[in-house]
């Protein structure tokens, strides 16, 4: 059930995400869409995004992960 994908080289915006899942990821996405993109001069490429989850207790308020979004300048 695995697929191999090539990820093209391009700029990525990387966002730290902290807190219990899934609320922390949902809150981070909300801020990315309502705060970062409107103010940054970047737009998402809408190709894919990556959510990188670390080992640990995902229900912990200290849990850390990252959201990677490929971007282009507007």
C-alpha positions in Angstrom: 0.0 0.0 0.0 3.0 2.4 -0.2 3.5 4.9 -3.0 6.7 6.6 -4.0 6.5 10.2 -4.9 9.0 12.6 -6.2 9.0 15.9 -4.4 10.1 18.7 -6.7 12.6 21.2 -5.3 10.9 24.5 -4.4 10.5 26.9 -1.5 8.6 25.6 1.5 7.1 27.4 4.4 7.7 25.4 7.6 5.5 26.0 10.6 6.1 24.6 14.1 3.1 23.1 15.7 2.8 22.6 19.5 0.1 21.0 21.5 -2.3 18.0 21.7 -3.5 16.6 18.4 -5.7 17.1 16.5 -6.5 20.5 17.9 -2.9 21.8 17.6 -2.8 21.0 13.8 -6.2 22.4 13.2 -5.3 25.6 15.0 -2.0 25.9 13.1 -3.7 25.4 9.7 -6.2 28.1 10.7 -3.4 30.6 11.5 -1.5 29.7 8.4 -4.5 30.4 6.2 -5.8 33.5 8.0 -2.5 35.1 9.2 0.5 33.9 7.3 -0.7 33.8 3.7 -2.6 37.1 3.7 0.4 39.0 5.1 3.4 37.2 3.7 3.4 37.7 -0.1 3.4 33.9 -0.6 0.7 31.6 -1.8 0.5 27.8 -1.5 1.2 25.9 -4.7 -1.7 23.5 -3.8 0.4 20.5 -4.9 0.8 18.8 -1.5 1.7 19.6 2.1 3.6 17.6 4.6 2.6 17.1 8.3 5.6 15.8 10.2 4.8 14.1 13.4 7.4 13.3 16.0 7.5 10.3 18.4 5.8 11.0 21.6 2.4 11.4 23.3 0.2 13.1 20.8 -2.3 14.1 23.5 0.4 16.0 25.5 0.1 19.8 25.6 3.9 19.8 24.8 3.7 17.6 21.7 5.6 19.0 18.8 5.1 18.5 15.0 5.6 20.6 11.8 3.5 21.5 8.9 5.4 22.0 5.5 3.6 23.9 2.7 5.2 24.5 -0.7 4.9 28.2 -1.6 5.4 30.6 -4.5 5.6 34.4 -4.4 2.6 36.3 -5.4 
